Amino acid sequence: MITFRPIVLAIFATSVYFMLLPTTIRAAADQIEDLRQEQTKSRQQGEINQTRQRERLDQLQRDQQLDRAQQQLDLVKQQRPDLNPQQQQKINQTQQRLDQIKNEQQLDRVKTDLELNQIQQEQNPSRQNQQLRQFQMEQQMNLLKDQQQKLQLQQELNRAGSSTLGRPFP
């Protein structure tokens, strides 16, 4: 009976160990999953912050371009106050187009902030990642559209400047 007791205790200890092992493994797996989720959230938050910074820089550049265009247009108005009606109409159309672009950019700025806030609120990491990629693609397309508008506006300014001053703007 003396030799039987340690064997029973060993079997009991071994069975308790194997009964608790899955719980320990699950707890460790849960901790690893929690850590992975935190890392994913942190990485995605960093991407959102970078996207916000890039968007702010792009907006600043667009604002500077519009300011330069407005200065060019103001220069034309200032240098030639006695324009014929056709020239004045071109100047007015260019000013309206410039104002329209400024308004569109203000609206785009608000939309961008709202979209980024929505992406940031998304709880599902894969959905958030998908939304962020989609947003970045849309921003690239918007940047190309803005560049096209800038070129068209510059052409209008050059036509207005050359028709009133006899030479285009640089």
C-alpha positions in Angstrom: 0.0 0.0 0.0 2.9 2.3 0.6 4.1 2.2 -3.0 0.5 2.6 -4.3 0.0 6.0 -2.6 2.8 7.9 -4.4 1.6 6.5 -7.7 -2.0 7.7 -7.0 -0.7 11.1 -6.0 1.5 11.3 -9.2 -1.5 10.3 -11.3 -3.7 12.9 -9.6 -1.1 15.6 -10.0 -0.6 14.7 -13.6 -4.3 14.8 -14.4 -4.8 18.1 -12.6 -1.9 19.5 -14.6 -3.4 18.3 -17.9 -6.8 19.6 -16.9 -5.4 23.1 -16.2 -3.0 23.2 -19.2 -5.7 24.1 -21.8 -6.9 27.0 -19.5 -3.3 28.2 -19.2 -2.8 27.9 -23.0 -6.1 29.7 -23.7 -5.1 32.6 -21.3 -1.7 32.9 -23.0 -3.4 32.9 -26.5 -5.9 35.5 -25.3 -3.0 37.7 -24.1 -1.2 37.3 -27.4 -4.4 38.2 -29.3 -5.0 41.2 -27.1 -1.4 42.4 -27.7 -1.8 41.8 -31.5 -5.0 43.9 -31.5 -3.4 46.7 -29.6 -0.5 46.7 -32.0 -2.8 46.8 -35.0 -4.8 49.6 -33.5 -1.6 51.5 -32.8 -0.3 51.0 -36.3 -3.6 52.0 -37.9 -3.8 55.1 -35.7 -0.3 56.0 -36.8 -1.5 55.6 -40.5 -4.5 57.8 -39.8 -2.3 60.5 -38.2 0.1 60.3 -41.2 -2.8 60.6 -43.6 -4.2 63.6 -41.7 -0.7 65.3 -41.8 -0.4 64.6 -45.5 -3.9 66.0 -46.1 -3.1 69.1 -44.1 0.1 69.7 -46.2 -1.8 69.2 -49.4 -4.5 71.6 -48.3 -1.8 74.2 -47.4 -0.3 73.8 -50.8 -3.6 74.2 -52.5 -4.4 77.3 -50.4 -1.0 78.8 -51.4 -1.7 78.1 -55.1 -5.1 79.8 -54.8 -3.6 82.8 -53.0 -1.0 83.2 -55.8 -3.8 83.0 -58.4 -5.8 85.6 -56.5 -2.8 87.9 -56.4 -2.2 87.5 -60.1 -5.9 88.3 -60.8 -5.8 91.3 -58.4 -2.6 92.5 -60.2 -4.5 92.4 -63.6 -7.4 94.3 -62.1 -5.1 96.8 -60.5 -2.9 97.4 -63.6 -5.8 97.8 -66.0 -8.8 99.4 -64.4 -10.1 100.6 -67.8 -10.8 97.2 -69.5 -13.3 96.8 -72.3 -16.4 94.8 -71.5 -15.1 91.6 -73.0 -11.9 91.8 -71.0 -13.8 92.7 -67.8 -16.1 89.7 -68.4 -13.0 87.4 -68.7 -11.7 88.8 -65.4 -15.1 88.3 -63.7 -15.4 84.8 -65.0 -11.9 84.0 -63.7 -12.7 85.5 -60.3 -15.9 83.4 -60.1 -14.0 80.3 -61.0 -11.4 81.1 -58.4 -14.1 81.7 -55.7 -15.8 78.4 -56.7 -12.5 76.5 -56.3 -12.0 78.1 -52.9 -15.5 77.1 -51.8 -15.0 73.5 -53.1 -11.8 73.2 -51.2 -13.4 74.4 -48.0 -16.2 71.8 -48.5 -13.6 69.1 -49.3 -11.7 70.0 -46.1 -14.8 69.4 -44.0 -15.6 66.2 -45.8 -12.0 65.0 -45.3 -12.2 65.7 -41.6 -15.5 63.8 -41.3 -14.2 60.8 -43.2 -11.1 60.6 -41.2 -13.1 60.8 -38.0 -15.4 58.1 -39.2 -12.4 55.8 -40.1 -10.9 56.5 -36.7 -14.2 55.4 -35.0 -14.3 52.1 -36.9 -14.0 49.2 -34.4 -13.2 46.4 -36.9 -9.5 46.7 -37.7 -9.8 45.1 -41.1 -12.7 47.3 -42.1 -10.8 50.3 -40.8 -7.8 49.4 -42.9 -10.0 49.0 -45.9 -11.6 52.3 -45.3 -8.3 54.0 -44.9 -6.9 52.6 -48.2 -10.1 53.6 -50.0 -9.8 57.1 -48.5 -6.1 57.4 -49.6 -7.0 56.4 -53.1 -9.8 59.0 -53.2 -7.4 61.6 -51.9 -4.9 60.8 -54.7 -7.7 61.2 -57.3 -8.7 64.5 -55.7 -5.1 65.7 -55.8 -5.0 65.0 -59.5 -8.3 66.8 -60.0 -7.0 69.8 -58.1 -3.9 69.9 -60.2 -6.0 69.9 -63.3 -8.1 72.7 -61.9 -5.0 74.7 -61.1 -3.7 74.3 -64.6 -7.0 75.4 -66.1 -7.2 78.4 -63.7 -3.6 79.3 -64.6 -4.5 79.2 -68.3 -7.4 81.5 -67.6 -5.2 83.9 -65.7 -2.6 83.8 -68.5 -5.3 84.6 -71.1 -6.7 87.3 -68.9 -3.3 88.7 -68.2 -2.1 88.5 -71.9 -5.3 90.0 -73.2 -5.1 93.0 -70.8 -1.4 93.5 -70.4 -0.2 92.1 -73.7 1.9 89.3 -72.0 1.1 86.2 -70.0 2.0 85.7 -66.3 5.0 83.6 -65.4 
